[in-house]
């Protein structure tokens, strides 16, 4: 049995850079797809480990992270629509990366 796949952080970094360079919804969609791919791979890995950890609120930790990623993606989309500065976008990138790391750890 082989080692689990490593996350493709380079694809995410490339999508982040492209979105910062040209903050339009088409680029956001490419970024969203990179996030979703990392999330899918991380969740496949989680399922194979069969963890039963629940958060203090009684929810599965992975489910909480998925909901958080969706919320952060929507917040990022709203910032793009408002024409927010790059620093605000980068803060959302950091939040999303943190949630993705939770799924991969």
N, C-alpha and C positions, 0 to 999 in steps of 0.2 A: 504494500500500500504506500503510495507516494505522499510526499509532504503536501499540506494544504497550500493553495495558491496564495501568493503575496498580493496585498492590495496594490493597485496601479495608481499610486499617488502622482506620478508624472502626468498622466492623462488629466487628472483633476487640476493640477497646477497649470497645465496648458489651457484648460477651459477657463480657469480663473483669469489668467493673463489676457485671453482673448476678450473676455467680458469687460475687464477694466479698460482695455484698449478701445473697445467700441461697445458701450453699454446700451445695447438694444435687445429687444425681446427674442430675436432669433438667436443671438449669442447666449442669452439666458437659457433658452431651451437646450442648447448644446451642453451648457454647464449642468443643467438639471439632469440630463441623460448620463453625464459622467458620474454625478452623485448617485443616481439610481443604480448604475452598474456596480459601484463600490458597495452600495447597500445590499444589492442582490447577492454578491459574492460573499459578503460578510455574514449574511443571514443563512446562506447554504452551509457555511462553516459552523455556524452556531447550531443549526439543526443536527448536524452530525455529532456534535458534542453532547446533545441531549441534556442541556442544563435546565435545572428547575428553579433557579434563583428568582425570587419575587422581590419587587421593590417594597419599601415600607408601606406603600398604599395598597399592596396586594396585587400589583400588576407585574407581568413579566418584564424584566429589564429591557429586553430587546424590543418589545412592543412600545415601551415608553420612548426609546431612542428613535424608533421609526416615526412616531407621532411628532417628536421634537424636530426631526429632519424636515418633515412636511411643513411644520409651522415656520421654521427658519427659511425654507425655500420661498414660502409665500411672503414673508417679511422682506426678503431680498427682491422679489418681484415688485413689491410695492415701492421699495426704494428706487428701483429703476424707473418706474412710472412717474415718480416725483422728481426725477432728475437729481437725486442726492449725490453728494461728492464721493469720490473714490474711497475715502477713509471709511465712510459708513458701509460701503459695499464690502470692504476688507474685514470689517468687524463681523459681518454676517458670514463671510467665508470661514473665519476662525471658529465661529460658533458651530457651523456645519461640520467642519473638520473634527472638532471635539466630539460631536455626536457620532460621527463615523468611527472615530477611534474607539469609542465605547463599544460599538458593535464588534469591532475587530479584536478587542482585547479579551 
